[in-house]
Amino acid sequence: MEALFSYGTLQQSQVQLDTFGRLLEGESDTLLGYRIAEVKITDAAVIASSGKDIHPILIRTGSANDKVEGTVFLITDDELAHADNYEVDEYLRVSARLASGKQCWIYAAAE
């Protein structure tokens, strides 16, 4: 199983059903050294699933003062591939350590 930290639309029930075919269960956690910005989405399928064309996106700051609250989900390798397909080109999947000490995947701004 893979740990995936979600701070945005992957927490929405409809997005989970459309992306993974099931509702996910997760635990609250915090990501340090990032802040949230916004990105305009143009992918029609992503907009239809989330119901919005503006999505949050993580920006790395490296500052311990910056933190993002979210949810950690355990998903399969196949589900992680589905999440990769859901996220548009502005996002990059990278590994990160959460405040709890857990290692997980996050989707942050591609630089």
C-alpha positions in Angstrom: 0.0 0.0 0.0 1.1 3.6 -0.7 0.5 6.6 1.5 -1.0 9.6 -0.3 -1.4 13.0 1.4 -4.4 14.9 0.1 -5.1 18.6 0.8 -7.6 19.3 -1.9 -10.0 17.6 -4.3 -8.9 14.0 -3.7 -10.7 14.4 -0.3 -14.0 14.9 -2.1 -16.3 11.8 -2.3 -17.2 12.2 -5.9 -13.5 12.6 -7.0 -12.6 9.5 -5.0 -15.4 7.5 -6.6 -14.5 8.7 -10.1 -10.7 8.2 -9.6 -10.5 5.1 -7.4 -14.0 3.5 -7.7 -14.4 3.6 -3.9 -14.5 6.0 -1.0 -11.2 6.2 0.9 -10.6 6.2 4.6 -7.8 8.3 6.0 -6.1 10.0 8.9 -5.5 13.7 9.5 -1.9 14.9 9.3 0.1 18.0 8.5 2.7 18.8 5.8 5.4 21.2 6.8 7.4 23.5 4.6 4.6 24.1 2.0 1.8 26.5 1.5 -1.3 26.3 -0.7 -1.8 28.4 -3.9 -4.4 28.0 -6.7 -4.1 26.6 -10.2 -6.7 26.9 -13.0 -7.7 23.5 -14.4 -8.7 23.1 -18.0 -9.1 19.3 -18.2 -12.9 18.8 -18.6 -13.0 15.4 -16.9 -11.2 16.8 -13.8 -13.5 19.8 -13.7 -16.6 17.5 -14.1 -15.4 15.3 -11.2 -14.4 18.0 -8.8 -17.1 20.5 -9.8 -14.5 23.4 -10.0 -11.9 24.8 -12.3 -9.7 26.3 -9.6 -7.8 23.7 -7.5 -5.4 24.1 -4.6 -1.7 23.3 -5.3 1.2 22.9 -3.0 4.1 25.4 -3.2 7.3 24.3 -1.5 8.7 27.1 0.8 11.0 25.1 3.1 9.8 27.2 6.0 8.8 25.4 9.2 6.2 28.1 9.7 4.3 27.0 6.6 2.0 24.0 7.0 -0.8 22.4 5.2 -3.5 20.3 6.9 -4.8 17.3 5.0 -5.6 13.6 5.0 -3.4 10.6 4.5 -5.0 7.8 2.5 -3.6 4.3 2.0 -4.1 3.2 -1.6 -2.8 0.5 -3.9 -0.2 0.9 -6.6 -3.0 0.8 -9.2 -4.9 3.5 -7.4 -1.8 5.7 -7.2 -1.5 5.4 -11.0 -5.2 6.5 -11.2 -4.3 9.5 -9.0 -1.4 10.3 -11.3 -3.9 10.3 -14.2 -6.3 12.6 -12.4 -3.7 15.2 -11.5 -3.0 17.6 -14.4 0.4 18.6 -15.7 0.8 21.4 -13.3 1.2 18.8 -10.5 4.2 16.6 -9.8 4.1 13.6 -7.4 7.0 13.8 -4.9 7.8 12.0 -1.7 7.5 14.0 1.6 7.6 13.4 5.3 4.6 14.6 7.4 4.6 16.1 10.9 3.7 12.6 12.2 6.9 11.2 10.7 5.0 9.3 8.0 6.6 9.1 4.6 4.0 9.7 1.8 3.4 10.9 -1.7 2.2 14.5 -2.3 1.1 16.3 -5.5 3.0 19.7 -5.5 3.5 22.4 -8.1 5.7 21.2 -11.0 8.7 23.5 -11.2 
